Amino acid sequence: MTTGDPSADRLLVQGGRSVRGVVRVPGDKSVSHRALLLAALAEGTSVVHGLSTGQDVAHTRAAMAAMGVRFDGEQITGGDLHEPGQVIDVGNSGTGIRLLAGWCAARPWLTILQGDASIARRPMDRVVEPLTRMGAAIDGRVGGRFPPLVVRGGQLRGIDYELPVASAQVKGAVLLAGVGADGETIVRERAPSRVHTEELLALAGADIEVMPDPDQGGRVVRVRRSRLTPFTLDVPCDPSQAAFWIVAACIAPDSDVTLERVYVGPARAAFLAVLQRMGADIEVTDRGVNTADIRARTSALRATSVGGEEVPGLIDEIPVLAVAAAVAEGTTTFRDAGELRVKESDRVTTTVAMLHALGVSAEPRPDGLAVRGGGAGSLRGGQVDSHGDHRIAMSAAIAALGATGETAIDGWGAVATSYPGFEEELQRCAS
C-alpha cells in the first residue's frame, strides 16, 4: 500500500492483502462528545481517558474551551462557564452541532454554531423544534432548518417529547437542555437509539430515570434540573471504527484480527449480528460492562436482509456492511435507512457509487440500497471518490484490500474527522 502526493488528497491501496494482528481502535466518538459536554457542566475536575483523536471531537473540545472549560491533559475542569467570544465551528460534525444546540439552549447567552459545507446542508429542524418548545430562541437558514444556528438560551421549561424517528442526537440534545430546564423533561422513543447521553448523565449524578414504555413498547427517559458532579471515565473503543477492521478480516484473504475493549452496549453492536448471520467467523469475549474483545477471521459470506428496528443501531456501519455484501453470495438489501441520505454525504448514492467503481452490482432505493454479491474474489480495483465522507473513504480502503489490482481513493483527507490514525494502522496490519 502506498500513498500518493499528499496535496492530491488521495490514498492508493494495493489489493489482495491480508489483515492480521491486534488493531488499535480509537476512543468512541459518540461517548467522547458527550463526555466533554458533561464534564464542562460538572462543578470541579473530571478525568477522561482515551478521548477520540478525530477532528470532530477536537472541535467540541475547542467549543468548550471557548466557553470557559479548562483542559490539562486528561483533566477537564468545568463549572465556570461564559458566553463565547467567537462563532463556534463544529467542522464536519453533525453530532457536535446537534448536541451543542441542546447544551447551549440551557445557557443564558447567545451562541452561533456553524460548520463546513457538509454541515450547512444537514437538517437541524429535528433539534430546533423541541428546543424551541422548551423556550430557546433559535434561528438559522430556511427558518432554522439549516446551519448556521443562532441559539439564545436560558429560562427553559421541561417538555414531554416523543422522537418522530430514532435519533440519539436529538434525544441527547433534548436531555442536555433538560438538565438545565425547570420541571421535568421526558423523551419517549419507540425504537432504541444509542444510550450514551443517559449513561453519562447518570455517571455525572443527574436526576435521571430510564424505563420501558408499556404503551408504545419503547423507552422513556426522564430528567430534571441537576447539579452535575465531576466523574472519571475510560472511553471504550469505537464500535463504528471497529466495524471496518472486522469486515476487513472477513473479506481479505488469510486474515485474523482482534480488537480490544470495544463498546458493545445498546444500539451499537447490531452490525455484529448482521455479519454473524451472513456467516462471519466472529468471536466476542466479554470484558466488563458493555465492552468486549472481538476477533474476526476470513469468512465465506452469504446475503441477508437488513431493516426494521435494527437499523438505528447500525446506520453508520451500512457503508462497510455493503462492502461485506459485495463479496457475499446473493443479494443483500438495506431498507428503512432513509437517514443515510442526510449524513456527511448522501450515503445511499455515495455507497452505490463506491461499489460500482469496484465492479459491484448495486442499486439505490429510496430508503436504502441493494447489493448483488459476487462472492470472494469478485472485487476489482478502481477509482473511488469519497465525496468528503470519512466512512465512504474508509469503506473503500477496506474493499480495496480484498480486490484485485490497485484502488485509488480521492478525498482521503476526510478520514481525519473521525479516525486520523486509520492509514497508519492499515499500513501496520495489512501485508
C-alpha positions in Angstrom: 0.0 0.0 0.0 1.3 3.5 -0.9 0.1 7.0 -0.7 0.2 9.5 -3.5 1.1 13.2 -3.3 -0.5 14.5 0.0 -1.6 17.6 -1.9 -3.7 15.3 -4.1 -5.7 14.1 -1.1 -5.5 10.5 -2.4 -4.8 7.1 -1.0 -3.6 4.2 -3.1 -4.3 0.7 -1.9 -2.9 -2.5 -3.4 -5.4 -5.4 -3.3 -5.1 -9.0 -2.4 -3.7 -8.2 1.1 -4.4 -9.9 4.4 -5.0 -8.1 7.7 -3.6 -9.7 10.9 -2.9 -8.9 14.5 -4.3 -6.7 17.3 -5.8 -3.5 15.8 -5.8 -0.3 17.9 -9.2 1.4 17.6 -9.6 5.0 19.0 -12.0 6.0 21.7 -15.7 6.1 20.9 -16.6 9.3 19.1 -20.2 9.5 20.4 -19.1 8.9 24.0 -16.2 11.5 23.6 -18.5 14.3 22.5 -20.9 13.7 25.5 -18.1 13.3 28.0 -16.7 16.7 27.1 -20.2 18.4 27.3 -21.0 16.9 30.7 -17.5 17.4 32.2 -18.0 21.1 31.2 -21.2 21.3 33.3 -19.8 19.5 36.3 -18.6 21.7 39.1 -15.0 20.6 39.5 -12.4 18.5 37.7 -13.3 15.3 35.7 -10.8 12.9 34.4 -11.5 11.4 30.9 -9.1 8.8 29.5 -9.0 7.8 25.8 -11.0 10.5 24.1 -11.4 10.1 20.3 -8.5 11.7 18.5 -10.6 12.8 15.5 -11.2 16.4 14.3 -14.9 16.1 15.2 -14.2 15.7 18.9 -11.4 18.3 18.7 -14.0 20.8 17.5 -16.3 20.0 20.5 -13.3 20.4 22.9 -12.4 23.8 21.3 -16.1 24.8 21.7 -15.9 24.0 25.4 -12.7 25.9 25.8 -14.2 28.9 24.2 -16.9 28.9 26.8 -14.6 28.7 29.9 -13.7 25.0 30.3 -10.1 24.3 31.3 -8.1 21.4 30.0 -4.9 19.9 31.5 -4.1 16.6 29.8 -6.9 14.2 30.7 -8.3 16.6 33.4 -11.3 18.7 32.4 -12.4 21.5 34.8 -15.9 22.9 34.2 -18.4 24.9 36.1 -17.1 28.5 35.4 -18.8 29.0 32.0 -19.3 32.1 30.0 -20.6 33.3 26.6 -18.2 32.5 23.8 -16.4 35.5 22.2 -16.5 34.0 18.7 -18.6 31.8 16.4 -18.3 28.1 17.4 -17.1 26.0 14.5 -18.1 22.3 14.6 -16.2 21.4 11.4 -17.8 18.3 9.9 -19.6 17.0 13.0 -23.3 16.5 12.8 -23.3 15.0 16.3 -21.3 18.0 17.6 -23.7 20.7 16.2 -26.9 18.9 17.3 -25.6 18.1 20.9 -24.2 21.6 21.2 -27.5 23.1 20.2 -29.2 21.4 23.2 -26.3 22.2 25.5 -26.3 25.9 24.5 -30.1 26.1 24.7 -29.8 25.9 28.5 -27.1 28.6 28.8 -28.2 32.2 29.4 -26.4 33.7 26.5 -26.1 33.8 22.7 -24.1 31.1 20.7 -23.6 30.9 17.0 -22.9 27.4 15.7 -21.5 26.8 12.2 -19.7 24.1 10.3 -18.3 23.2 6.9 -20.1 22.9 3.6 -21.5 19.5 4.5 -22.9 20.7 7.8 -24.5 23.6 6.1 -26.6 21.1 4.1 -27.7 18.9 7.1 -31.2 19.4 8.5 -31.4 20.9 12.0 -35.2 21.3 12.4 -35.3 17.9 14.2 -33.5 19.5 17.2 -34.7 23.1 16.7 -38.4 22.1 17.1 -38.2 20.5 20.5 -35.6 23.0 21.8 -37.9 25.9 20.7 -40.8 24.3 22.5 -38.6 24.3 25.7 -38.2 28.1 25.4 -35.0 28.5 23.5 -34.8 31.1 20.7 -33.1 29.5 17.7 -32.7 30.8 14.2 -30.9 29.5 11.1 -31.2 29.4 7.4 -34.6 28.5 5.9 -36.4 29.2 9.1 -33.9 27.3 11.3 -33.8 24.2 9.2 -30.1 24.6 8.3 -26.9 26.0 9.9 -25.5 28.3 10.9 -27.7 28.2 14.0 -28.1 31.2 16.3 -29.0 30.0 19.8 -30.2 32.3 22.6 -30.7 30.1 25.6 -31.8 30.1 29.2 -35.1 30.0 31.0 -36.1 26.6 29.6 -39.0 24.5 30.8 -39.3 20.8 30.6 -41.4 19.1 27.9 -42.9 15.7 27.1 -41.4 14.8 23.7 -41.8 11.8 21.5 -39.0 11.3 19.0 -40.5 11.2 15.5 -37.6 9.0 14.4 -35.0 7.1 16.4 -32.1 9.6 16.9 -29.6 9.6 19.7 -28.5 13.1 18.6 -32.0 14.6 19.0 -32.6 12.7 22.2 -29.2 13.8 23.5 -29.9 17.5 22.6 -33.2 17.5 24.5 -31.7 15.8 27.5 -28.8 18.1 27.7 -31.2 21.0 27.6 -33.5 19.3 30.1 -30.8 19.0 32.8 -30.8 22.8 32.9 -34.6 23.3 32.5 -37.3 23.9 35.0 -39.6 21.0 35.7 -39.2 17.5 34.2 -38.1 16.7 30.6 -39.4 13.5 29.2 -38.2 11.9 26.0 -40.1 8.9 24.5 -38.6 6.7 21.8 -40.4 3.9 20.1 -37.2 2.3 18.7 -34.0 2.1 20.6 -31.1 4.5 19.9 -27.7 5.0 21.5 -27.8 5.4 25.3 -24.6 7.3 25.8 -26.3 10.5 27.0 -28.3 8.7 29.6 -25.3 6.7 30.8 -23.1 9.7 31.2 -25.8 11.9 32.8 -26.2 9.2 35.4 -22.4 9.0 35.9 -22.3 12.7 36.5 -25.1 12.5 39.1 -28.0 13.8 37.2 -31.6 13.3 38.4 -32.4 10.9 35.5 -34.6 7.8 35.2 -34.9 5.4 32.3 -37.7 2.9 32.0 -39.6 0.8 29.4 -42.7 2.3 27.8 -45.5 -0.2 28.2 -47.8 1.7 25.9 -45.5 2.2 22.9 -43.1 -0.7 23.5 -40.1 1.6 23.5 -38.3 3.6 26.3 -39.0 6.7 28.3 -36.2 8.9 29.7 -37.0 11.4 32.4 -34.5 14.1 33.5 -34.8 17.0 35.9 -32.7 20.1 36.6 -29.5 18.8 38.2 -26.2 20.0 39.6 -23.6 17.7 37.9 -20.6 16.3 39.8 -17.1 15.5 38.4 -16.5 12.0 37.2 -13.8 9.6 35.9 -14.3 7.8 32.6 -12.3 5.4 30.5 -13.8 5.9 27.0 -14.3 2.5 25.4 -13.1 1.8 21.8 -15.4 2.9 19.0 -17.5 0.1 17.5 -18.2 2.0 14.4 -14.5 2.2 13.7 -14.0 -1.4 14.8 -16.5 -2.4 12.1 -14.1 -1.5 9.4 -11.5 -3.9 10.7 -14.0 -6.7 11.3 -15.2 -6.5 7.7 -11.6 -6.3 6.5 -10.8 -9.6 8.3 -13.9 -11.2 6.9 -13.2 -10.3 3.2 -9.4 -10.2 2.9 -7.6 -13.5 2.3 -5.9 -15.3 5.2 -6.9 -12.6 7.8 -7.2 -12.8 11.6 -7.9 -9.6 13.6 -8.5 -8.9 17.2 -9.9 -5.6 18.6 -9.8 -4.9 22.3 -12.2 -3.1 24.7 -14.9 -2.3 22.1 -18.1 -0.8 23.3 -21.0 -3.2 22.6 -23.8 -1.6 24.6 -27.3 -0.9 23.4 -27.8 0.2 19.8 -24.1 0.0 19.0 -23.4 -3.7 18.2 -26.2 -4.6 15.8 -23.7 -4.8 12.9 -22.1 -7.8 14.6 -25.4 -9.7 14.5 -25.8 -8.8 10.8 -22.3 -10.1 10.0 -22.8 -13.3 12.0 -26.0 -14.2 10.2 -24.0 -13.6 6.9 -21.7 -16.4 8.1 -18.9 -14.2 9.5 -16.3 -16.0 11.7 -16.6 -13.7 14.8 -15.8 -14.3 18.4 -17.0 -11.9 21.1 -15.4 -12.1 24.6 -16.9 -10.0 27.4 -14.6 -7.6 29.0 -16.9 -5.9 31.5 -19.9 -3.5 31.4 -20.8 -3.0 27.7 -17.3 -3.8 26.5 -15.8 -6.8 24.7 -12.8 -8.1 22.7 -13.8 -9.1 19.2 -11.9 -11.5 16.9 -12.7 -11.9 13.2 -11.3 -14.1 10.5 -11.6 -14.7 6.8 -15.2 -15.9 6.1 -17.4 -17.2 3.3 -20.3 -14.8 3.5 -23.9 -15.1 2.3 -26.5 -12.4 1.6 -29.0 -11.2 4.2 -31.7 -8.5 4.6 -31.2 -5.5 6.9 -34.1 -3.4 8.1 -36.6 -2.5 10.7 -35.7 -1.8 14.3 -32.1 -3.0 13.9 -31.2 -0.1 11.5 -30.8 2.8 14.1 -28.2 0.6 15.8 -26.1 0.2 12.7 -26.8 3.2 10.5 -23.2 4.4 10.5 -21.9 0.9 9.6 -24.1 0.4 6.5 -21.4 1.6 4.0 -18.9 -1.0 5.3 -21.6 -3.7 5.6 -22.3 -3.0 1.9 -18.7 -3.9 1.3 -19.2 -7.3 3.1 -22.4 -7.7 1.0 -20.3 -7.2 -2.2 -18.4 -10.4 -1.6 -21.3 -12.4 -0.2 -23.3 -15.0 -2.2 -26.6 -13.5 -3.2 -28.3 -10.1 -3.0 -28.3 -8.2 0.3 -30.9 -5.4 0.9 -30.7 -2.5 3.2 -34.1 -0.8 3.9 -35.6 1.6 6.4 -32.4 3.5 6.2 -33.5 6.9 4.8 -31.3 8.6 7.4 -28.4 7.7 5.1 -29.5 10.5 2.8 -28.6 13.2 5.3 -25.2 12.2 6.6 -21.9 13.7 5.6 -22.9 12.7 2.1 -26.0 11.1 0.7 -24.7 7.7 1.7 -27.2 5.8 -0.4 -25.8 7.5 -3.5 -22.1 7.5 -2.5 -22.1 3.9 -1.2 -23.6 2.7 -4.5 -21.1 4.8 -6.5 -18.2 3.4 -4.4 -19.4 -0.2 -5.1 -19.8 0.5 -8.8 -16.3 1.8 -9.0 -15.1 -1.5 -7.6 -17.0 -3.7 -10.1 -20.0 -4.4 -7.8 -23.6 -4.5 -9.0 -25.7 -2.3 -6.6 -28.7 -0.1 -6.9 -30.1 2.8 -4.8 -33.5 2.7 -3.3 -35.5 5.5 -1.6 -34.7 4.2 1.9 -31.6 2.1 1.3 -29.9 0.0 -1.3 -29.5 -3.5 -2.8 -26.1 -5.1 -3.3 -25.7 -8.1 -5.6 -22.7 -10.0 -4.2 -20.2 -11.8 -6.4 -18.6 -14.0 -3.8 -15.0 -14.0 -2.7 -12.5 -12.5 -5.2 -15.2 -10.6 -7.1 -14.0 -7.1 -6.2 -11.6 -5.3 -8.6 -9.5 -2.2 -8.1 -10.8 1.1 -9.3 -11.1 4.9 -8.6 -13.4 6.0 -5.8 -14.5 9.5 -4.8 -15.2 9.8 -1.1 -17.3 12.9 -1.6 -15.8 14.2 1.6 -17.3 11.5 3.7 -14.9 9.7 6.0 -17.0 6.5 6.2 -17.1 6.2 2.4 -13.3 6.7 2.2 -12.6 4.0 4.9 -15.1 1.6 3.4 -13.4 1.9 0.1 -10.0 1.2 1.6 -11.3 -2.0 3.3 -12.9 -3.1 0.0 -9.6 -2.4 -1.8 -7.8 -5.0 0.4 -10.0 -7.7 -1.0 -9.9 -6.5 -4.6 -7.6 -7.4 -7.4 -5.3 -4.6 -8.6 -4.9 -1.1 -7.2 -7.6 1.2 -5.9 -7.3 5.0 -5.7 -9.4 6.8 -3.2 -9.8 10.5 -3.7 -10.9 12.8 -0.9 -8.9 10.8 1.7 -8.4 13.8 3.9 -12.0 13.4 5.2 -10.8 10.4 7.3 -9.1 12.8 9.8 -12.5 14.0 11.0 -13.0 10.7 12.9 -10.0 8.4 12.6 -6.7 10.2 11.8 -4.7 7.1 12.6 -6.5 4.8 10.2 -4.0 4.9 7.4 -1.1 4.2 9.7 -2.9 1.3 11.2 -3.7 0.0 7.8 -0.1 0.1 6.8 0.9 -1.7 10.0 -1.7 -4.5 9.9 -2.0 -5.2 6.1 0.5 -7.4 4.4 
